[in-house]
Amino acid sequence: MVKKIQAIRGMHDILPSETGRWQWVEQELRSVLSAYGYVEIRLPIVESTDLFRRSIGEVTDIVEKEMYSFDDRNGDSLTLRPEGTAGCLRACIEHGLLHNQTQRLWYIGPMFRHERPQKGRYRQFYQVGVETYGMQSPEIDAELILLTRRLWNILGVAGKLELQLNSLGSTDDRLAYRAKLVDYFSEHKSTLDEDSLRRLHSNPLRILDSKNPEMHDLIKQAPLLTDYLGDEARQHFDRLCEILDQSAVDYCLNPRLVRGLDYYCNTVFEWVTAELGAQGTVCAGGRYDGLVEQLGGRSNAAVGFAMGLERLVSLVDDGELSILDNALDLFLIRVGDTAENTGIMLAEKLRDALPELRIGMQSGGGSFKSQFKRADKTGANYALILADDEIEKGVVGVKPLRSDEQQVSVKQSELIDYLRDLAKSD
């Protein structure tokens, strides 16, 4: 017996029974982003490995442990993208989209990280990313948060999410804070785990993001970055909080929020939930003003976020979905040789005239009983019945499948108008 081939561990299929939920979420995402003036950019899945080393940082879990990298036939090191910001910025620099311009961009697609698969965490996962360039004001930081809040309200998940907020300050602020952190953790070197010891001198802020419960008490007593913010960073953060307060956005100040990537500065935020276990971050982002120059462009302001679609979709209740039902509107039942051929042409004519309706029929015909069962199984609202008798009379039978209403005969010449009126009444 031939052995079955299964999906690679950590990479999952999204089945037809689930795609309606995904489509609805994606549809609302596109609608909200468009309403705020954001435009889509489509990016390669594969990029130069050096792009992620330079942007994400050498001493991060992503670069050290999680990237899917390989050498191509030319000996170049390539990587399946683990996140979208670096690729989006690379495209903007390469195509001159940042010179004396502001940009509001978004993208959607799969990302890849070799992590331990668990609920809410996959090795291939889907993200929506939003990136803005050329805007230094904290107003754009606030716009991104207001945009996400609007989306949560539309999707019906606002009550399941909490906004956590922090400021990482400027480069100089972080350098001063970094020195204090190194001193503090060095005094407690014997209690640091392996990852923290490795990061102590290369990236001590990442120690604050440790998920090791044995480290929590030590981290809790560490110096706070907010105590080392300069005047400019503090004014930026205060103005952001003022806008959120005026807009009635609830948030929690989290001085330990540092984000997992090296390129963040000033504002960082996360929308988190308690409903997905340990994988509680649904949407996260912040400022990365220094990354543009780091990747070879001119110094430029940048702020954005990414949200995990698997986690967001799992929060959506079935009752909130407006297009989850993939049922057909009409199922055409054809009985007899003449009806089988005539029915194909009739279905195409209806699709031309009524493109908003979903029309199906059973391939290869079959008995009236089998086709009727198939029509009911598809969830169609109406069956259109075309047999030799109907063809001779020039009519089509229209039978409601979701109510007790009686079947009616409609002239073929009047069928389109009849179905159009029927769709409006439904």
C-alpha positions, 0 to 999 in steps of 0.5 A, spaced: 500 500 500 502 506 498 504 511 504 500 517 504 503 524 504 501 528 509 502 536 510 509 538 513 509 539 520 507 546 522 504 547 515 496 547 515 491 547 510 485 551 510 479 547 508 473 549 504 469 549 511 473 555 513 475 559 507 468 563 508 471 565 515 477 567 512 474 571 506 470 575 510 475 577 515 480 579 509 474 583 506 473 587 512 480 588 512 481 591 505 475 595 506 478 598 513 484 599 510 481 603 503 477 607 508 484 610 511 487 611 504 492 605 504 494 601 498 496 594 497 503 592 495 505 585 493 512 582 495 516 576 493 516 570 498 523 569 497 528 575 499 536 575 500 538 572 507 542 578 508 536 583 508 533 579 514 540 579 518 541 587 517 534 588 519 531 584 524 538 583 527 543 577 528 542 576 535 534 574 535 530 568 535 528 569 528 535 569 525 538 565 530 533 559 530 527 560 525 529 562 518 528 557 512 534 559 509 538 555 503 543 556 497 540 557 490 544 554 484 548 560 484 550 560 491 546 566 494 543 565 500 536 566 500 530 566 505 523 564 506 520 571 509 519 570 516 516 577 516 514 583 512 517 589 514 524 588 511 521 586 504 516 592 504 522 597 505 527 594 501 521 594 495 520 602 497 528 603 497 529 599 490 523 603 486 524 610 489 517 610 493 520 614 499 524 620 496 520 626 498 513 622 499 509 619 504 506 612 503 501 608 506 502 601 504 499 594 506 500 587 504 498 580 505 500 573 505 504 567 508 510 568 512 515 562 515 518 561 521 521 554 524 518 554 530 515 549 535 508 548 532 502 549 537 495 553 538 496 559 534 503 558 532 505 555 525 511 554 521 507 557 515 502 563 517 499 568 514 500 576 516 497 582 514 502 588 514 501 595 514 507 600 513 507 608 513 513 612 511 515 619 511 510 621 517 514 623 524 508 626 527 505 621 533 498 622 529 500 617 524 502 612 530 495 614 533 492 613 526 494 605 526 491 604 533 485 607 531 484 603 524 485 597 528 480 598 533 475 600 528 477 593 525 476 589 531 469 593 532 467 591 525 469 583 526 466 583 533 472 582 537 473 588 540 471 586 547 477 580 547 483 584 545 487 589 550 492 594 547 498 594 551 503 600 549 510 603 551 515 607 548 523 605 547 525 612 546 530 614 541 537 611 539 541 615 545 535 613 550 536 606 549 544 606 549 543 609 556 538 604 558 542 599 555 548 600 559 543 600 566 540 593 564 547 590 562 549 593 569 543 590 573 543 583 569 550 582 570 549 583 578 545 577 577 548 573 572 548 566 576 540 567 575 540 568 568 538 562 563 542 560 557 539 565 552 539 571 557 547 570 558 548 570 550 544 576 549 547 580 555 552 584 552 549 583 544 542 585 546 540 586 553 533 589 551 531 582 549 532 579 556 526 583 558 522 579 553 524 572 555 518 567 556 522 563 561 517 563 568 524 563 572 526 569 569 520 573 571 521 576 578 528 578 576 525 582 570 520 585 574 525 588 578 529 591 572 530 598 571 525 601 567 526 604 560 521 610 561 525 612 566 531 614 561 526 617 555 529 624 553 524 630 552 523 629 545 521 621 545 517 623 552 513 628 548 512 624 542 509 618 547 505 623 551 502 626 545 500 619 542 497 617 549 493 624 549 490 622 542 488 615 544 485 618 550 481 623 546 478 618 542 476 613 548 481 608 546 483 604 552 490 602 553 495 599 558 502 602 559 506 596 559 514 598 561 516 591 559 514 591 552 520 591 547 517 587 541 522 582 538 525 585 533 531 590 533 529 595 529 523 598 533 524 605 536 519 610 540 512 607 540 511 600 540 504 597 541 501 590 542 493 588 541 493 581 546 488 576 548 487 571 553 483 567 549 488 563 545 493 561 551 500 563 550 500 565 543 496 572 545 499 577 541 494 578 535 497 585 532 503 588 534 507 594 531 511 600 532 516 605 530 522 603 526 525 610 523 532 608 523 531 602 519 530 605 512 537 608 513 540 601 515 537 598 509 541 603 504 535 609 504 535 616 506 533 617 513 526 617 514 520 616 519 517 609 519 511 606 523 507 600 522 504 593 524 503 586 523 497 582 525 496 574 525 490 572 521 490 565 524 489 568 531 485 573 528 480 569 525 480 564 531 477 570 535 471 571 530 464 568 532 460 564 527 455 569 529 459 575 526 460 572 519 456 575 513 459 571 508 461 564 512 455 561 508 458 558 501 451 556 499 449 556 492 443 561 490 440 556 484 441 549 483 439 547 476 436 540 475 436 537 468 432 531 466 433 528 459 438 529 453 435 535 450 435 538 457 442 537 459 445 541 453 439 546 453 441 547 461 448 548 460 447 554 455 441 557 460 446 557 466 451 561 462 446 566 460 443 566 467 451 567 469 451 573 464 445 577 466 446 575 474 453 575 475 452 576 483 448 569 483 452 563 485 449 558 480 451 550 480 449 544 477 451 536 477 456 534 472 454 529 468 446 529 469 443 523 473 436 522 475 431 527 478 432 524 485 439 524 485 440 531 482 434 534 487 438 531 493 445 534 491 441 541 490 439 540 497 446 538 500 449 544 497 444 549 501 441 552 495 435 557 496 432 555 489 432 549 484 431 551 477 428 545 474 429 543 466 426 537 463 423 535 456 416 537 458 419 544 460 423 545 454 416 544 450 412 549 454 418 554 454 418 554 461 423 553 467 420 550 474 423 554 480 422 550 487 424 554 493 428 549 497 428 553 504 421 554 505 414 551 504 412 555 498 410 552 492 414 550 485 412 555 480 413 555 472 416 561 469 417 563 462 424 562 459 423 569 456 421 572 463 426 568 467 432 573 468 427 578 471 423 573 475 430 571 478 432 578 479 426 580 483 427 574 487 434 576 489 432 583 491 426 580 495 431 575 499 
